[in-house]
């Protein structure tokens, strides 16, 4: 039970005393801590708060089911996502997750689709390229809806919808990376 508090204490101490270490790790999974310092944040305190939120988000509570992405057309995953304890506004968390997942997923799928369409034009007889075009076409999420419109939020006492939204974004980035790898593993072999 005392382990999360110990982790937070270590994170705070490390972030305050080791700012050069943080800047050197800007390209790793430290969330925005390294980036804030690298971009000249006005105080180390801001960076520390971001790192604490990142660590708090690794301590998950119950899982929630997230579905109905974008405008509801195209590929519609149904994802079970651990709800971080720092996400006190579930609607904001879900919105942050959906917006970020959809944006990252469709960007990845669009790039892969374009790659295999180009390869198919160069080698139209290659069945593997054609299968991969079909695979990625079937994985686009419809996006005619608005992202981040803020609708549906209800005030929650002593709770920041922004922090919950940001927790949703962090969870989406973690999940979309795993889902992208799984999709790549489904590609047909190429010569």
Secondary structure as UniProt FT lines:
FT   HELIX           3..17
FT   HELIX           19..24
FT   TURN            25..27
FT   TURN            31..32
FT   HELIX           33..38
FT   TURN            39..40
FT   HELIX           44..57
FT   STRAND          60..66
FT   TURN            70..71
FT   STRAND          79..84
FT   TURN            85..86
FT   HELIX           90..122
FT   TURN            124..125
FT   HELIX           127..137
FT   TURN            138..139
FT   TURN            151..152
FT   TURN            157..158
FT   HELIX           161..184
FT   TURN            185..186
//
